[in-house]
Amino acid sequence: MFVEDFHAAVDYLGTRPFVDRERIGGIGMCGSGGFLLSAAGVDRRIKAVATIVMYDITRAQSKGWKDTQTEDKRNAILDAIAEQRYAKFEGGQPTLTPRG
């Protein structure tokens, strides 16, 4: 969700007449620095990044602190998040997943 915010910002900026699409960059601090790195890794429109990051929060969520999370545990968390998205879409009560 937070990575998507960077993609959406580039979508918007790239439609402004005063913006050079070939010179769009991003700045990310704390967790957003990791999100920016993830966005820039797949969005070739982001030409430059500047971050102030203690660690890559996306990696920490994916693999656990210091890579201690098993693939089965990660998949269980992703399945719970996916089910919550369906429940929310269908008008169910929101619940907190392990990632909030």
N, C-alpha and C positions, 0 to 999 in steps of 0.2 A: 504494500500500500504506500509506504513512504518512498520507495524507489519510483513508483508510478508518478508521484508528485513532481519529481525532476523531469520525467518525460513530458508531463503536461506543461510544465514551465517552458520547456523548449518548444513545444507545439505553439504556445502563445507567443513567446518572443519571436519565433521565426515568422510570424504573420504580421509583425509590426514593421511599417515601412522604413523606420530609422535603424533597424537592426540588420547587421550583416550576418546572414545565416552561416557563413563560413568562419565566424569568429565568436561563436557562443561558447561560454565556459560556465563553470559552476564553482561555488564555494560551499563547503560543508564543514560544520563544526560538531564535535562530539558524535553522537549516533548518526547524524545526517552526513557526516564525512564518509562513513561506511556505505550509507545508502547512495551517496553520490558516486562512489567508486563502482558500486554495482550497476548503477544506471549507465555510467560512462563505458562500462565494459561491454554493453550491448547496444548502446545508442550512439552511432557514429557521428551524429550531429553535435555531440558535446566534444568540443575540440581541446579544452583545457580544464584541468581540475586543480583546486587548492583545498587541502583538508587540514584540519587540526583534530587528530583522532588518537585516542589512547589505544584502541584496538578496533578491529573490524567487527562491529556488532552483528552484522549479517552472518559472518562466519560463526560467531559465538552462538547465535540462535540455531544455526544449521548443525553445527558439530559439537555444541556444548563448550563450556569453559575449558580451555586447554585441550580441546578435541576429546572430551571424555564421554560424549553422548553416543549411544549405539544407534545404528541405522534403524533398528526396530522401534526404539523409543522415538526417534525423529519422525518416522512414518506414522506412529500412533498420534503424535501431536498434530501432524499435518492432516490426518484423517479427522481428528476432532475439530480442527479449524474449518475444514471443508463442510462437515455436517452442520456446524454452527452457521455458516453462510447460508445453507439451504433453509435452516430454521428461521433465520432472520428474514430472508426473502419471502418466506411463506407466512410471515406475520407472527412468528413465535417470539417468545421472550428471549432477549439477549442474555447470554451467560458468558462469564469470563473463561477463556481458554488459558492454557499454560502461558501463552504469549500475551495475555490481556485481551 
